[in-house]
Amino acid sequence: MNRMTNAKVTLLLGLAVLCPVLGCSTDPPGNDGMAGISVSPTAGLLTSENGTTAEFAVVLDRQPIADVTITVNSSAPSECAVSPTTLTFTPANWNTPQTVTITGADDPLQDGDVAVTIVISAAVSADPAYNGLNPPDVSVTNTDNEARIIVQPTSGIVTTEAGGTAAFNVVLSDQPSADVTFDVTSSDTTECTVAPAALTFTPTNWNIAQTVTVTGVNDSDKDGDITVTIITSAAVSSDSRFGGLNVPDVTVTNQDDDSVEATLTIEPDDYAANTVLTNISPAVTLSIAREDNSINALAVVTATDDNQTYAPTGELVFGNYSTAYFNNKRRLRMDFAGRASSIQISFHAGTPYHTEIGVLQVFDSSGNQLAEYLTAPLRPDYGAVLMTITRTSADIAWAVAYTQGDVSFGRLDALVITVVGP
């Protein structure tokens, strides 16, 4: 380095120290950009266990006043190697991109395609604008080269006792040198059957997916939904890469069509005053809901006592502090463990000062309203009205009951529900 160059570097380094105090710029003349390190691309790169490679480039965004050094490492050296592992940019070559090569590494594992991160460390430099600057890391996928028998999907498959079917596909990852055969069986043929019972892949059709169909089997048992395993045997082949290979099994759920139907009655007269009725039955959960039907976790449903205004003993009361009535701002919500096919609830007008309309609404599991029952306008001396909704199938997941009107009060009694479930 000649004296002129030494003087220039000394001057720039001196400016790096003094400029934060003096308010001047440390950029070399004609270099007004921000310090930065560009990496491209940072994603979408592929290597393979066969040794194929991928590359990315690194370059500085502006001229430094001193060398900038960056180290590069693989998060999984057993999957990918990088070269070089150190990059150095000088004030002379700062704008020349430097290439990093990623090479896929082989292993004996059937581990599938593996995501690897190429970690680019924070820069080290006497230039304060670059020192500690952390470039983006790079994502690469190293594809597996071990022979595999691919089964998709291996779970989430559903059949029904009504004969409903489901299917999964099987294909080889690589071309075999000889036929590859394995059996397919059901762990419980009283619930599910499979077809075909065996699959054969040849050097010609190895990459064409073959479909296995699973069919639900009916029975008269009220046994609920049953989980069945579709068992795939180890592969048989004279190709040593495939012979003895374990094929993934498949999990299937066969849905029962022999439901248990029961009638549940909740009569507040049967419980002591102020008994909390929230979880009075495993078939239904009683809650207090807001106007949007969301559950208010701070409130509970109780049986009343003699001191509750507008709610005599033996009726449901919404036990939210001392409030003893319900209105359209507070609703009785019923959530069913299985499904309900009918709901009946007795509605009384709660106060003599206004006419009131009772409302019963039922919903499916997606929150869609299925039906609604509205009473005529009522006063207490009109007596009780049974609000009833009956469906042709058990599709009610939850329901709400309330009174319509901003100044109205209502009382509930004798909840009768027909529930269906395993």
C-alpha positions in Angstrom: 0.0 0.0 0.0 1.5 3.4 -1.0 1.6 6.5 1.2 -1.3 8.1 -0.6 -3.5 5.0 0.0 -2.4 4.8 3.7 -3.3 8.5 4.1 -6.7 8.0 2.5 -7.5 5.0 4.8 -6.2 6.9 7.9 -8.3 9.9 6.9 -11.5 7.8 6.4 -11.0 5.9 9.7 -10.4 9.2 11.5 -13.6 10.5 10.0 -15.5 7.4 11.2 -14.5 8.4 14.8 -15.0 12.2 14.5 -18.0 12.4 12.2 -20.5 11.3 14.9 -19.3 14.4 16.9 -18.8 16.8 14.0 -21.9 15.8 12.0 -20.1 15.1 8.8 -20.4 12.0 6.5 -18.0 9.0 6.5 -19.0 8.0 2.9 -16.2 8.1 0.3 -16.7 10.9 -2.2 -19.5 10.1 -4.7 -20.9 7.3 -2.5 -24.1 8.6 -0.9 -26.0 5.2 -0.5 -26.9 3.5 2.8 -24.7 0.7 4.0 -26.3 -2.7 3.3 -25.6 -6.3 2.3 -27.7 -7.8 -0.5 -28.3 -11.6 -0.7 -30.1 -13.1 -3.7 -32.0 -15.4 -3.8 -32.9 -16.1 -0.2 -35.5 -18.8 -0.8 -36.6 -21.4 -3.3 -33.2 -23.1 -3.7 -33.1 -26.9 -4.2 -30.2 -29.4 -3.8 -30.4 -33.2 -3.7 -28.7 -36.0 -1.9 -27.3 -37.0 -5.3 -24.9 -34.0 -4.9 -26.7 -31.4 -7.0 -25.9 -27.8 -6.2 -27.5 -24.4 -5.9 -26.0 -20.9 -5.6 -26.7 -17.5 -4.2 -24.8 -14.2 -4.5 -23.8 -11.7 -1.9 -22.7 -8.1 -2.6 -22.4 -4.8 -0.7 -24.8 -1.9 -1.3 -22.2 0.8 -0.9 -18.4 1.2 -0.7 -16.9 0.5 2.7 -14.0 2.4 4.2 -12.5 -0.9 5.5 -12.7 -4.6 4.7 -16.1 -6.3 5.5 -15.9 -10.0 6.4 -18.9 -12.4 6.5 -19.0 -16.1 7.5 -21.4 -18.6 5.9 -22.5 -21.8 7.6 -25.1 -24.6 7.0 -27.7 -25.3 9.8 -27.5 -29.0 8.8 -24.0 -30.0 7.5 -25.3 -33.6 7.1 -27.7 -32.3 4.5 -26.0 -29.4 2.9 -22.4 -28.0 2.7 -21.5 -24.5 1.7 -18.4 -23.1 -0.1 -16.7 -20.7 0.6 -17.5 -20.3 4.3 -16.0 -16.8 4.4 -16.6 -13.8 2.2 -14.4 -10.7 2.3 -15.4 -7.4 0.6 -12.8 -4.6 0.3 -13.1 -1.0 -0.7 -12.0 -2.2 -4.2 -14.2 -5.2 -4.8 -17.3 -4.2 -2.7 -19.6 -4.1 -5.8 -18.6 -7.4 -7.3 -21.1 -10.2 -6.3 -19.5 -13.2 -4.6 -21.1 -16.6 -5.1 -21.8 -19.2 -2.4 -22.3 -22.7 -3.6 -24.6 -25.1 -1.7 -24.0 -28.8 -2.3 -26.5 -31.5 -1.2 -25.1 -34.2 1.1 -26.1 -37.8 1.0 -27.2 -39.9 4.0 -28.6 -43.4 4.4 -31.8 -42.2 6.0 -35.3 -42.2 4.5 -35.9 -38.8 5.9 -37.7 -37.2 3.0 -36.9 -33.7 1.7 -35.2 -31.6 4.4 -35.4 -27.8 4.8 -32.0 -26.3 5.6 -31.0 -22.7 6.5 -27.8 -21.2 5.3 -26.8 -18.9 8.1 -25.0 -15.7 7.1 -23.4 -14.1 10.1 -23.3 -10.5 11.1 -20.5 -8.6 9.3 -17.2 -7.8 10.9 -15.5 -4.6 9.8 -13.6 -1.5 11.0 -16.2 0.5 9.1 -18.9 1.2 11.7 -21.6 1.4 9.1 -21.0 -2.3 8.2 -19.8 -3.8 11.5 -22.6 -5.9 13.0 -24.8 -5.5 10.0 -26.7 -8.9 9.7 -27.6 -10.1 6.2 -30.6 -12.3 5.5 -30.2 -16.0 5.8 -31.0 -18.4 2.8 -33.5 -21.2 2.7 -32.7 -24.4 0.8 -34.4 -27.8 0.5 -32.3 -30.9 0.1 -34.3 -33.6 -1.6 -34.0 -37.2 -0.4 -32.6 -39.9 -2.7 -33.4 -42.9 -0.7 -36.0 -45.2 -2.3 -39.5 -44.7 -0.7 -43.0 -45.9 -1.1 -45.2 -42.8 -0.8 -48.7 -43.1 0.7 -51.0 -40.1 0.7 -52.9 -39.4 2.9 -52.1 -41.5 5.9 -54.7 -40.0 8.2 -58.0 -38.0 8.2 -59.8 -40.6 6.1 -63.5 -41.1 6.9 -65.9 -43.8 5.9 -69.5 -44.5 7.1 -71.5 -47.6 8.1 -73.9 -46.6 5.3 -71.2 -47.8 2.8 -69.4 -44.5 2.4 -65.9 -44.9 0.9 -62.6 -43.1 1.1 -59.3 -43.6 -0.8 -55.6 -43.1 -0.6 -52.9 -43.3 -3.2 -49.5 -45.1 -3.4 -46.6 -44.5 -5.7 -42.8 -45.2 -5.7 -40.2 -42.5 -5.4 -37.8 -44.1 -7.8 -37.7 -46.5 -10.7 -37.1 -50.1 -9.4 -35.0 -52.6 -11.3 -37.6 -55.3 -10.5 -41.3 -55.6 -9.5 -42.3 -54.2 -6.0 -45.3 -55.9 -4.4 -47.0 -55.5 -1.0 -50.3 -56.4 0.6 -53.0 -54.1 1.9 -55.4 -55.3 4.7 -57.9 -53.9 7.2 -57.3 -54.3 10.9 -61.1 -54.7 11.4 -63.0 -56.1 8.5 -66.3 -55.7 10.5 -65.8 -51.9 10.1 -63.8 -51.4 6.9 -62.7 -53.4 3.8 -60.1 -52.5 1.3 -59.6 -53.0 -2.5 -57.4 -54.1 -4.0 -55.7 -56.4 -1.5 -52.3 -56.1 -3.1 -50.4 -53.6 -5.2 -47.6 -54.3 -7.7 -45.3 -51.6 -9.2 -43.1 -52.5 -12.1 -40.1 -50.7 -13.7 -42.7 -49.3 -16.2 -45.6 -48.1 -14.0 -43.6 -47.2 -10.8 -44.4 -43.4 -11.1 -48.2 -43.9 -11.7 -50.2 -43.6 -8.5 -52.4 -46.6 -7.6 -55.5 -46.0 -5.6 -56.7 -48.1 -2.6 -60.4 -47.8 -1.8 -61.7 -48.2 1.8 -65.4 -49.0 2.3 -67.3 -48.7 5.6 -69.1 -51.8 6.8 -72.5 -51.6 8.5 -73.3 -53.2 11.8 -76.3 -53.1 14.2 -74.1 -52.1 17.2 -74.4 -48.6 18.7 -70.6 -48.6 19.0 -69.9 -45.0 17.9 -67.2 -44.0 15.4 -64.4 -46.7 15.2 -60.8 -46.1 14.2 -59.4 -48.7 11.8 -55.8 -49.2 10.6 -55.2 -50.1 7.0 -52.1 -52.2 7.3 -49.6 -52.2 4.4 -47.0 -55.0 4.5 -43.3 -54.7 4.0 -42.4 -54.5 0.3 -41.2 -57.6 -1.5 -38.7 -57.1 -4.4 -35.5 -58.4 -5.7 -34.4 -54.7 -6.0 -32.5 -54.3 -2.7 -33.5 -50.7 -2.4 -37.1 -51.6 -2.1 -37.2 -55.2 -0.8 -38.2 -55.1 2.9 -39.1 -51.4 2.8 -41.8 -50.5 5.4 -44.9 -48.9 3.8 -46.7 -46.4 5.9 -50.1 -47.6 7.4 -53.2 -45.5 7.0 -55.7 -44.5 9.8 -59.4 -44.5 8.9 -62.5 -43.5 11.0 -65.7 -45.4 10.2 -68.6 -43.4 11.4 -71.4 -45.1 13.2 -75.0 -44.8 11.9 -76.6 -46.5 14.9 -77.1 -43.4 17.1 -78.4 -43.5 20.7 -81.4 -41.2 21.1 -82.4 -40.0 24.6 -84.8 -37.4 26.1 -83.2 -35.1 28.6 -85.4 -33.0 31.0 -84.1 -30.2 33.1 -86.8 -29.2 35.6 -85.6 -26.5 38.1 -88.1 -27.7 40.6 -85.9 -30.7 41.1 -83.0 -28.6 42.4 -82.4 -26.6 45.5 -82.5 -22.8 45.2 -79.4 -21.2 43.6 -78.1 -24.6 42.4 -75.7 -24.0 39.5 -77.1 -25.8 36.5 -74.2 -25.2 34.0 -73.0 -28.8 33.8 -76.1 -30.5 35.2 -75.9 -33.1 32.4 -73.0 -34.4 30.3 -75.3 -34.1 27.2 -75.7 -30.3 27.4 -73.9 -27.3 28.8 -76.0 -24.3 30.0 -74.5 -20.9 29.7 -75.3 -17.2 29.8 -74.8 -15.6 26.3 -74.6 -12.0 25.2 -76.6 -10.4 22.4 -74.2 -11.8 19.8 -74.7 -15.3 21.4 -71.2 -15.5 22.6 -70.8 -17.1 26.1 -70.3 -14.8 29.1 -67.9 -16.8 31.3 -68.6 -14.5 34.3 -72.3 -15.5 34.5 -73.9 -18.8 35.6 -77.3 -20.5 35.2 -79.0 -21.3 38.5 -82.3 -22.5 40.0 -84.1 -19.5 41.7 -85.1 -18.9 45.2 -88.2 -17.2 46.7 -86.5 -13.8 46.9 -85.8 -13.3 43.2 -87.8 -10.5 41.6 -90.1 -11.6 38.7 -88.8 -15.2 38.9 -90.6 -17.5 41.4 -89.1 -20.7 42.8 -88.7 -23.5 40.4 -87.8 -21.6 37.3 -84.4 -20.9 35.6 -82.7 -17.7 36.5 -79.6 -16.2 35.0 -77.3 -15.9 38.0 -75.3 -12.9 37.0 -74.8 -11.2 40.3 -78.2 -10.3 41.7 -80.0 -10.0 38.4 -82.9 -12.4 38.4 -84.5 -11.9 35.0 -83.4 -12.4 31.4 -83.9 -10.1 28.4 -82.5 -9.7 24.9 -79.1 -8.6 26.4 -78.8 -11.9 28.3 -79.7 -15.2 26.8 -79.8 -18.8 27.8 -77.4 -20.8 25.6 -77.5 -24.6 25.3 -74.5 -26.5 23.8 -75.0 -30.2 23.1 -72.2 -32.8 23.4 -73.7 -34.7 20.5 -76.6 -33.3 18.5 -80.2 -32.6 19.3 -83.3 -33.2 17.2 -85.8 -31.3 19.2 -86.0 -28.7 22.0 -88.9 -27.6 24.1 -88.7 -24.9 26.8 -91.5 -23.2 28.8 -91.6 -19.4 28.5 -93.4 -17.0 31.0 -93.7 -13.3 30.7 -91.7 -11.8 33.5 -93.3 -8.5 34.4 -96.8 -7.1 34.3 -95.6 -3.8 32.8 -94.9 -4.9 29.2 -95.9 -7.5 26.8 -93.0 -9.9 25.9 -92.1 -12.2 23.1 -90.2 -15.4 23.8 -87.6 -16.5 21.3 -86.0 -19.9 20.7 -83.4 -20.3 18.0 -81.4 -23.4 17.0 -78.0 -23.5 15.1 -75.8 -26.1 13.5 -72.1 -26.6 14.3 -71.1 -23.9 11.8 -73.2 -21.3 13.5 -75.9 -21.3 10.8 -79.4 -20.7 12.2 -81.6 -23.7 11.4 -85.0 -22.6 12.9 -86.7 -20.0 15.1 -89.8 -20.1 17.4 -91.5 -16.8 18.4 -94.3 -16.6 20.9 -97.2 -14.1 20.6 -96.8 -11.0 22.8 -97.5 -12.2 26.4 -98.2 -10.9 29.9 -97.8 -12.9 33.1 -101.5 -13.5 33.3 -101.5 -15.2 29.9 -99.7 -18.2 31.4 -96.8 -20.2 30.0 -96.1 -21.0 26.4 -94.1 -24.1 25.3 -91.6 -23.0 22.7 -90.8 -26.1 20.6 -88.6 -26.8 17.6 -88.5 -30.3 16.1 -86.1 -31.2 13.3 -86.3 -34.1 10.8 -82.7 -35.0 11.7 -80.4 -34.5 14.7 -78.5 -31.5 13.4 -78.9 -29.0 16.3 -75.5 -28.2 17.8 -76.5 -25.4 20.1 -79.5 -23.1 20.8 -80.4 -19.9 22.6 -83.6 -18.7 24.3 -84.4 -15.1 25.2 -87.1 -12.5 25.3 -87.4 -9.9 22.5 -87.5 -6.2 23.4 -85.3 -3.7 25.1 -87.5 -3.3 28.3 -88.9 -6.8 28.5 -88.2 -9.6 31.0 -88.8 -13.3 30.7 -88.7 -16.5 32.7 -87.8 -20.1 31.6 -88.9 -23.4 32.9 -88.9 -27.2 32.1 -86.3 -27.6 29.4 -86.9 -30.9 27.4 -84.3 -31.9 24.8 -84.1 -35.0 22.5 -80.3 -35.6 22.1 -78.7 -38.0 19.7 -75.1 -39.2 20.0 -72.9 -42.3 20.4 
